[in-house]
Amino acid sequence: MNRRVVIIGAGIGGLTSAIRLAQCGWRVTIVEARSHAGGLAAGFDLEGFRFDAGPYVLLDRLGLDWAFQQLGIVLDRALELKRIPEIYQVSDGSTPPVSIYDSGARTAAEFETRWPGSGEHYRCFIDRMDATYQRLQPMQWTSHPRLLDIVRHGAWRDVPFMLRSLAAVLKSSRLPEAVVQALGIWTHVAGQLADTAPSPLALVTSVIHRVGACYPHGGIGMIPEVLFNAATLAGVDFRWGTKVRRICCTNRAVTGVEVDTETLAADAVVSNAGLATYSTLLDENGQAALSARTRRYFARLPLQSPGVCAYLAVKGQPKPPYLRFRLLNELDGCRLLITPGVIDSSLEKNGWYPARLIAPMAHHRAESGGLAGQSDFLHRVVEKERWWRDLFDDVRVLQTRIPNAWGRHFNLHQNSMNPVMTSRFMLTGRVAHRSPWIRNLYVAGSATHPGQWVSFCAVSGILAANRLLADVGVRK
Ligand SMILES: Cc1cc2nc3c(=O)[nH]c(=O)nc-3n(C[C@H](O)[C@H](O)[C@H](O)COP(=O)(O)OP(=O)(O)OC[C@H]3O[C@@H](n4cnc5c(N)ncnc54)[C@H](O)[C@@H]3O)c2cc1C
């Protein structure tokens, strides 16, 4: 009789785990609280437009390719990925914006015109980051890189790099401050500070120039759609609209999960529910298996809020770039305007295009401000800020989301999408794919990987499944 695994959640990590295990002969049931797959990466329809709920760009095509390969899916056949020529612009509102293009040469040439000498500094920085990326890349596809892996791939040379902060690495580039801000934008939009952010975020620009920043035709939501179809084909059973209330444990081992009306027995459980796995889902036997220190550790991890978001219809075809970042002061952080119509003109409906506005919000600020504070912030961004409205002839706000709504709609632990990716958390504290405390419990998804991107979540699901398979003696 085949072994049975229950997977909590049909986010990207849950889906890739499910496919991998089903392909290896396990009986797989995904229990999903929502009515469909994809979690934060799902797409949805609004007034005739297709929107992505959360993600807006694929920055790590190679990672997604690796994950798909493990599942026997050919990425280029499954999805039509478009490279984005004019990717992003960062403006502080007072000086001309800094632009990052697909082409490194074009980007460097623009820097050179504005800041003589900086073109060469940029080329050197990108070459250095590229070499580091090549050595570190295989580590992303390993559950827990060992010393041997680090030596084999030459990544020992990058240990000092890994121990530095993003701010320190960017400073070493000798590039003008405006360029440094533009290269570190991925940490600003995550509502984080460059001083505590992990150095690998400095690799993003070299990846953009070498591999490209991509957008799948039909939106990022096409990625979970492809995975859902593959899961169905592999025989995965889905239980929609069903919330797991408890992970049941006996003698420090998982025995199944409790849902509304019954207990589903399982030989193993893979949780795609992030920190909730340990904080709220374990039953009292499971909780007893965690030391007070471990419980404290999880309780104290700084959390990342999804921030506030407005789904828009804008009049007239938007002009490049695809992403417009606006850097405000330290207190107000950053904003992002996303215009998929720049890449795909077929999104037009009677002269209107979909667009999206995102503003990060610190988790502690969102929680302490409550509904009123979150709504005030959203109101200020959407109704009072002119910089993005002035780009269009007309704008309609179709829907908005504040952190509490993200939490409710996507079943997020404490209205947070994952722990903040600080350098410390990345190096030491990521949630392990195989639970060190409870046998037959595995975790997949954004809390387990060095980054929270869709591609990393896809990889994490494979790694969690591989851990499980290795534990029962199946060769990968
Ligand atoms: C605003 C925003 C912008 C982003 N931008 C990007 C981007 O540009 N590029 C990028 O790559 N990534 C981006 N991301 C990150 C990316 O979307 C997420 O990290 C990723 O989708 C998370 O996948 P996951 O596997 O961790 O699962 P999740 O998406 O968190 O899904 C978990 C699933 O588990 C279900 N679940 C939870 N608890 C239970 C329970 N008890 N019982 C049953 N089901 C349960 C949930 O309903 C959900 O469907 C963004 C995210 C947000 C919010």
The ligand as an SDF file (V2000), in Angstrom:
LIG
                    3D

 53 58  0  0  0  0  0  0  0  0999 V2000
    2.6200   42.1190   -2.5420 C   0  0  0  0  0  0  0  0  0  0  0  0
    3.5380   40.9780   -2.8780 C   0  0  0  0  0  0  0  0  0  0  0  0
    4.4560   41.1150   -3.9070 C   0  0  0  0  0  0  0  0  0  0  0  0
    5.3290   40.0520   -4.2250 C   0  0  0  0  0  0  0  0  0  0  0  0
    6.1810   40.1880   -5.2900 N   0  0  0  0  0  0  0  0  0  0  0  0
    6.8990   39.1370   -5.7230 C   0  0  0  0  0  0  0  0  0  0  0  0
    7.5930   39.2030   -6.9620 C   0  0  0  0  0  0  0  0  0  0  0  0
    7.5550   40.2050   -7.6620 O   0  0  0  0  0  0  0  0  0  0  0  0
    8.2970   38.0990   -7.3650 N   0  0  0  0  0  0  0  0  0  0  0  0
    8.3160   36.9480   -6.6370 C   0  0  0  0  0  0  0  0  0  0  0  0
    8.9380   35.9760   -7.0720 O   0  0  0  0  0  0  0  0  0  0  0  0
    7.6390   36.8500   -5.4580 N   0  0  0  0  0  0  0  0  0  0  0  0
    6.9250   37.9070   -4.9970 C   0  0  0  0  0  0  0  0  0  0  0  0
    6.1790   37.8210   -3.8470 N   0  0  0  0  0  0  0  0  0  0  0  0
    6.3730   36.6430   -2.9500 C   0  0  0  0  0  0  0  0  0  0  0  0
    5.6200   35.3950   -3.3790 C   0  0  0  0  0  0  0  0  0  0  0  0
    4.3470   35.7120   -3.8780 O   0  0  0  0  0  0  0  0  0  0  0  0
    5.4430   34.4720   -2.1670 C   0  0  0  0  0  0  0  0  0  0  0  0
    6.6390   34.3680   -1.4120 O   0  0  0  0  0  0  0  0  0  0  0  0
    5.0490   33.0660   -2.5940 C   0  0  0  0  0  0  0  0  0  0  0  0
    3.9530   33.1020   -3.4900 O   0  0  0  0  0  0  0  0  0  0  0  0
    4.6980   32.2740   -1.3380 C   0  0  0  0  0  0  0  0  0  0  0  0
    4.5100   30.9100   -1.6560 O   0  0  0  0  0  0  0  0  0  0  0  0
    4.4020   29.8310   -0.5240 P   0  0  0  0  0  0  0  0  0  0  0  0
    4.7150   28.5170   -1.1260 O   0  0  0  0  0  0  0  0  0  0  0  0
    5.2230   30.2240    0.6610 O   0  0  0  0  0  0  0  0  0  0  0  0
    2.8800   29.7840   -0.1070 O   0  0  0  0  0  0  0  0  0  0  0  0
    1.6910   30.8390    0.1090 P   0  0  0  0  0  0  0  0  0  0  0  0
    1.4870   31.6410   -1.1020 O   0  0  0  0  0  0  0  0  0  0  0  0
    1.8400   31.5320    1.4270 O   0  0  0  0  0  0  0  0  0  0  0  0
    0.4880   29.8180    0.1800 O   0  0  0  0  0  0  0  0  0  0  0  0
    0.1880   29.0510    1.3120 C   0  0  0  0  0  0  0  0  0  0  0  0
   -1.1670   28.3990    1.0960 C   0  0  0  0  0  0  0  0  0  0  0  0
   -1.4780   27.6530    2.2740 O   0  0  0  0  0  0  0  0  0  0  0  0
   -2.8380   27.8650    2.6080 C   0  0  0  0  0  0  0  0  0  0  0  0
   -2.9740   27.6510    4.0430 N   0  0  0  0  0  0  0  0  0  0  0  0
   -2.3620   28.3230    5.0560 C   0  0  0  0  0  0  0  0  0  0  0  0
   -2.7300   27.8230    6.2370 N   0  0  0  0  0  0  0  0  0  0  0  0
   -3.5780   26.7950    5.9850 C   0  0  0  0  0  0  0  0  0  0  0  0
   -4.2870   25.8760    6.8120 C   0  0  0  0  0  0  0  0  0  0  0  0
   -4.2030   25.9020    8.1510 N   0  0  0  0  0  0  0  0  0  0  0  0
   -5.0750   24.9590    6.2040 N   0  0  0  0  0  0  0  0  0  0  0  0
   -5.1810   24.9070    4.8510 C   0  0  0  0  0  0  0  0  0  0  0  0
   -4.5390   25.7560    4.0400 N   0  0  0  0  0  0  0  0  0  0  0  0
   -3.7360   26.6920    4.5870 C   0  0  0  0  0  0  0  0  0  0  0  0
   -3.1170   29.2950    2.1750 C   0  0  0  0  0  0  0  0  0  0  0  0
   -4.5020   29.5050    1.9450 O   0  0  0  0  0  0  0  0  0  0  0  0
   -2.2850   29.4110    0.8950 C   0  0  0  0  0  0  0  0  0  0  0  0
   -3.0200   29.0540   -0.2560 O   0  0  0  0  0  0  0  0  0  0  0  0
    5.2880   38.8450   -3.4850 C   0  0  0  0  0  0  0  0  0  0  0  0
    4.3480   38.7060   -2.4580 C   0  0  0  0  0  0  0  0  0  0  0  0
    3.4790   39.7480   -2.1520 C   0  0  0  0  0  0  0  0  0  0  0  0
    2.4540   39.5750   -1.0690 C   0  0  0  0  0  0  0  0  0  0  0  0
  1  2  1  0
  2  3  1  0
  2 52  2  0
  3  4  2  0
  4  5  1  0
  4 50  1  0
  5  6  2  0
  6  7  1  0
  6 13  1  0
  7  8  2  0
  7  9  1  0
  9 10  1  0
 10 11  2  0
 10 12  1  0
 12 13  2  0
 13 14  1  0
 14 15  1  0
 14 50  1  0
 15 16  1  0
 16 17  1  0
 16 18  1  0
 18 19  1  0
 18 20  1  0
 20 21  1  0
 20 22  1  0
 22 23  1  0
 23 24  1  0
 24 25  2  0
 24 26  1  0
 24 27  1  0
 27 28  1  0
 28 29  2  0
 28 30  1  0
 28 31  1  0
 31 32  1  0
 32 33  1  0
 33 34  1  0
 33 48  1  0
 34 35  1  0
 35 36  1  0
 35 46  1  0
 36 37  1  0
 36 45  1  0
 37 38  2  0
 38 39  1  0
 39 40  1  0
 39 45  2  0
 40 41  1  0
 40 42  2  0
 42 43  1  0
 43 44  2  0
 44 45  1  0
 46 47  1  0
 46 48  1  0
 48 49  1  0
 50 51  2  0
 51 52  1  0
 52 53  1  0
M  END
$$$$
